[in-house]
Amino acid sequence: MSEIKQALDSRLKRKTSLAATYNLLHRHGWRKLAPDKRHPKADVPAQDEWKKNFAIPS
């Protein structure tokens, strides 16, 4: 996002807020194509182990 904001600032020759940049992208139909599937610091093996050993209350 910072690259887009910097390009917008240089094109307009003034500072714009991050919210204004997001609003501009939304107005023109731009969106994030692939959202993140997981958190970058996620511990996948620990999550899988927890799923295997989780007892469903009856």
N, CA, C and O of each residue as an XYZ file, in Angstrom:
232
protein
N       0.828     -1.186      0.000
C       0.000      0.000      0.000
C       0.872      1.249      0.000
O       0.485      2.264     -0.580
N       2.024      1.199      0.629
C       2.854      2.404      0.717
C       3.330      2.850     -0.658
O       3.475      4.047     -0.905
N       3.573      1.900     -1.555
C       4.001      2.282     -2.910
C       2.899      3.043     -3.627
O       3.169      4.024     -4.321
N       1.673      2.601     -3.466
C       0.538      3.279     -4.114
C       0.360      4.665     -3.516
O       0.153      5.638     -4.241
N       0.441      4.754     -2.185
C       0.278      6.054     -1.527
C       1.381      7.024     -1.941
O       1.110      8.199     -2.189
N       2.616      6.545     -2.019
C       3.720      7.408     -2.442
C       3.524      7.882     -3.874
O       3.786      9.045     -4.181
N       3.071      7.003     -4.746
C       2.829      7.393     -6.133
C       1.705      8.419     -6.219
O       1.780      9.368     -6.999
N       0.663      8.222     -5.414
C      -0.453      9.169     -5.395
C       0.002     10.530     -4.874
O      -0.359     11.566     -5.432
N       0.797     10.524     -3.804
C       1.315     11.784     -3.249
C       2.167     12.539     -4.266
O       2.044     13.755     -4.409
N       3.026     11.810     -4.968
C       3.884     12.475     -5.947
C       3.078     12.966     -7.148
O       3.370     14.018     -7.718
N       2.079     12.206     -7.518
C       1.244     12.614     -8.662
C       0.422     13.864     -8.330
O       0.283     14.767     -9.156
N      -0.120     13.901     -7.108
C      -0.935     15.048     -6.699
C      -0.090     16.209     -6.173
O      -0.595     17.315     -5.980
N       1.216     15.945     -5.940
C       2.146     16.954     -5.407
C       1.697     17.488     -4.054
O       1.875     18.666     -3.745
N       1.102     16.586     -3.238
C       0.727     16.907     -1.864
C       0.547     15.604     -1.103
O       0.436     14.530     -1.696
N       0.521     15.714      0.210
C       0.330     14.537      1.053
C      -1.148     14.167      1.107
O      -2.014     15.039      1.178
N      -1.425     12.876      1.071
C      -2.792     12.393      1.236
C      -2.804     11.416      2.408
O      -1.779     10.823      2.744
N      -3.957     11.257      3.017
C      -4.057     10.317      4.124
C      -4.181      8.900      3.578
O      -4.540      8.694      2.419
N      -3.882      7.946      4.418
C      -4.004      6.549      4.026
C      -5.466      6.203      3.746
O      -5.762      5.433      2.833
N      -6.379      6.774      4.536
C      -7.806      6.534      4.333
C      -8.253      7.054      2.965
O      -9.062      6.414      2.294
N      -7.737      8.194      2.557
C      -8.092      8.737      1.247
C      -7.604      7.820      0.130
O      -8.273      7.657     -0.890
N      -6.437      7.227      0.333
C      -5.898      6.294     -0.661
C      -6.781      5.054     -0.756
O      -7.110      4.598     -1.852
N      -7.163      4.513      0.402
C      -8.048      3.344      0.402
C      -9.394      3.672     -0.234
O      -9.934      2.869     -0.995
N      -9.941      4.853      0.075
C     -11.220      5.260     -0.507
C     -11.128      5.378     -2.027
O     -12.055      4.994     -2.740
N     -10.018      5.906     -2.518
C      -9.817      6.039     -3.958
C      -9.798      4.660     -4.623
O     -10.442      4.448     -5.650
N      -9.053      3.727     -4.026
C      -8.985      2.372     -4.587
C     -10.347      1.699     -4.555
O     -10.736      1.034     -5.515
N     -11.077      1.867     -3.453
C     -12.406      1.270     -3.347
C     -13.363      1.863     -4.383
O     -14.148      1.140     -4.996
N     -13.294      3.160     -4.568
C     -14.173      3.846     -5.513
C     -13.965      3.350     -6.940
O     -14.900      3.339     -7.740
N     -12.738      2.938     -7.257
C     -12.430      2.479     -8.607
C     -12.453      0.961     -8.736
O     -12.021      0.412     -9.750
N     -12.957      0.290     -7.710
C     -13.160     -1.142     -7.799
C     -11.930     -1.997     -7.550
O     -11.946     -3.192     -7.847
N     -10.869     -1.419     -7.014
C      -9.668     -2.195     -6.714
C      -9.896     -2.918     -5.408
O     -10.512     -2.378     -4.489
N      -9.401     -4.144     -5.323
C      -9.512     -4.910     -4.094
C      -8.330     -5.860     -3.993
O      -7.625     -6.106     -4.972
N      -8.129     -6.378     -2.820
C      -7.061     -7.334     -2.603
C      -7.483     -8.646     -3.249
O      -8.551     -9.171     -2.938
N      -6.663     -9.177     -4.139
C      -7.048    -10.347     -4.911
C      -7.030    -11.631     -4.100
O      -7.918    -12.469     -4.261
N      -6.048    -11.804     -3.241
C      -5.937    -13.033     -2.465
C      -5.668    -12.689     -1.008
O      -4.554    -12.297     -0.659
N      -6.666    -12.830     -0.162
C      -6.422    -12.523      1.243
C      -5.473    -13.541      1.871
O      -5.318    -14.655      1.373
N      -4.852    -13.143      2.957
C      -3.954    -14.049      3.670
C      -4.749    -15.227      4.210
O      -5.842    -15.056      4.749
N      -4.199    -16.407      4.062
C      -4.863    -17.611      4.543
C      -4.608    -17.833      6.024
O      -5.448    -18.405      6.718
N      -3.457    -17.387      6.518
C      -3.108    -17.604      7.917
C      -2.199    -16.473      8.380
O      -1.651    -15.715      7.579
N      -2.061    -16.387      9.669
C      -1.190    -15.383     10.262
C       0.268    -15.782     10.023
O       0.587    -16.967     10.121
N       1.160    -14.844      9.714
C       2.552    -15.192      9.421
C       3.282    -15.844     10.596
O       4.233    -16.595     10.380
N       2.865    -15.577     11.817
C       3.517    -16.162     12.989
C       2.772    -17.393     13.511
O       3.053    -17.864     14.613
N       1.837    -17.910     12.737
C       1.047    -19.061     13.177
C       1.933    -20.300     13.306
O       2.845    -20.519     12.509
N       1.643    -21.097     14.322
C       2.358    -22.351     14.545
C       1.461    -23.479     14.034
O       0.668    -24.040     14.791
N       1.589    -23.804     12.762
C       0.706    -24.764     12.101
C       0.777    -26.152     12.741
O      -0.274    -26.749     12.971
N       1.959    -26.695     13.041
C       1.988    -28.020     13.679
C       1.263    -28.040     15.037
O       0.587    -29.018     15.357
N       1.396    -26.985     15.823
C       0.709    -26.923     17.112
C      -0.796    -26.852     16.909
O      -1.548    -27.452     17.677
N      -1.250    -26.132     15.894
C      -2.684    -26.052     15.606
C      -3.226    -27.405     15.172
O      -4.306    -27.810     15.601
N      -2.483    -28.103     14.323
C      -2.923    -29.427     13.873
C      -2.994    -30.405     15.048
O      -3.932    -31.196     15.145
N      -2.008    -30.350     15.933
C      -1.994    -31.223     17.107
C      -3.190    -30.937     18.001
O      -3.815    -31.860     18.525
N      -3.510    -29.658     18.175
C      -4.657    -29.286     19.008
C      -5.960    -29.796     18.386
O      -6.842    -30.274     19.099
N      -6.080    -29.697     17.072
C      -7.292    -30.179     16.390
C      -7.469    -31.683     16.576
O      -8.591    -32.164     16.738
N      -6.364    -32.424     16.551
C      -6.438    -33.879     16.707
C      -6.842    -34.281     18.117
O      -7.563    -35.261     18.304
N      -6.382    -33.529     19.109
C      -6.597    -33.910     20.499
C      -7.729    -33.162     21.196
O      -7.929    -33.332     22.398
N      -8.455    -32.358     20.476
C      -9.539    -31.584     21.076
C     -10.725    -32.501     21.360
O     -11.214    -33.189     20.464
N     -11.176    -32.506     22.586
C     -12.320    -33.342     22.959
C     -13.599    -32.524     22.844
O     -13.724    -31.461     23.452
N     -14.532    -33.020     22.069
C     -15.810    -32.343     21.903
C     -16.692    -32.695     23.100
O     -16.951    -33.872     23.350
N     -17.156    -31.687     23.843
C     -18.016    -31.980     25.015
C     -19.354    -32.564     24.570
O     -19.943    -32.114     23.587
N     -19.815    -33.549     25.289
C     -21.079    -34.179     24.920
C     -22.165    -33.904     25.925
O     -23.294    -34.366     25.757
